[in-house]
């Protein structure tokens, strides 16, 4: 999934949200999952059989809608010679119209998944079956982190574009200072036993979290001093976790702070994860913003100005930017205007646009197009050869980037007035 374009992933996630809210008026919504090596003609033949079976549906409307959807899917599949290396996913059916919920309209969604579809599936239901697609978006490469010293241990998960502290436990181990009345050797044995018991607890928690709950593929052990080495070299860990260890990382702290520090100091161990790639992108952006003549702008209007003038090299967009572009075209004279709105304000903005008067011809007959600003910017970027990266809002760097308006551009050259 690392090679899969972040914009495409964003669009699929957005589509999943839309599909999850769709409900049909009958069992007439078709979900089709096709593995990569399935012959196209074989799928079409099976759908033709389903078309014949649909003739037995008692409801005239449901029968017509199912057969219409099957016909549309088969027409689309005839355009294929073979499917992609990951197969294809199709959702099709009649859903309530956005303009008038009383009416229904045919919707067709065709998705090339980021990972291969493993089994063929055809379902006709009152909702789209999206769970399989959700599973194909989940990050496979889960990395566990144990950040430990003699006072506490933190357990974290690094997955794709996010990191999470799952649990922190304290040791109860006494300090190195000997209590009054105890011999040095006796005190040392007591402390060694306490550390031994604590390490056994750490290992038990690690097994519960990283084997039973998350099933990690790699494990990093971090912490200050030699404690992590003592924990790793002695046979405390479950053998599956010990085999999964990819490195030990020196940190100044253990626990939750130690996990955060592990992401910094152990970056080379996890450099293929999306989280690290996004962190480097944001670091590059931040360096440019702090320079006196840095090649970076941020905010919607300065970013759009850079893109439209062809001066954008890299465009960073927060995944929850929540901005839509409204393009209004006068049906009378062709005059065009654009404005930008959040999703919650879209309905009101469309009403206001429809009621407004064209400044060119004085009439009020508009054709309105609404699109996610990510789609709009992606199209513009393609025209000028700029790269677009969608930044997660779950990571610390992603949260920091949102404070810059959730959109920024690294420029190709410095341009006067670009920040206005």
Buried (B, 14 or more C-beta within 10 A) or exposed (E): BEEBBBBBBBBBBBBBEBBEEBEBBBBBBBBBBBBBEBEBEEBBEBBEEBBEEBEEBEEEEBBBBBBBBBBBBBEBBEEBEEBEEBBBBBBBBBBBEEEEEEEBEEBBBEBBBBBEBEEBBBEBBBBBBBEBBEEBBEBEBBBBBBBBBBBBBBBBBBBBBBBEBBBBBEBEBBEEEBEEEEEEEEBEEBBEEBBEEBBEBBBEBBBBBBBEEBEBEBBBBBBBEEBBEBBBEEEBBBEEBBEBBBBBBBBEBBBBBBBBBBBEBBBEBBEEBBBBBBBEBBEBBBEBBEEEEBBBBBBBEBBBBBBEEEBBBBBBBBBEBEBBBBBBBBEBEEBEBEEBBEEEEEEEBBEEBEEEEBEEBEEBEBEEEBEBBBBBBBEBBEEBEBBBBBBBBBBBBBEEBBEBBBBBBBBBEEBEEBEE
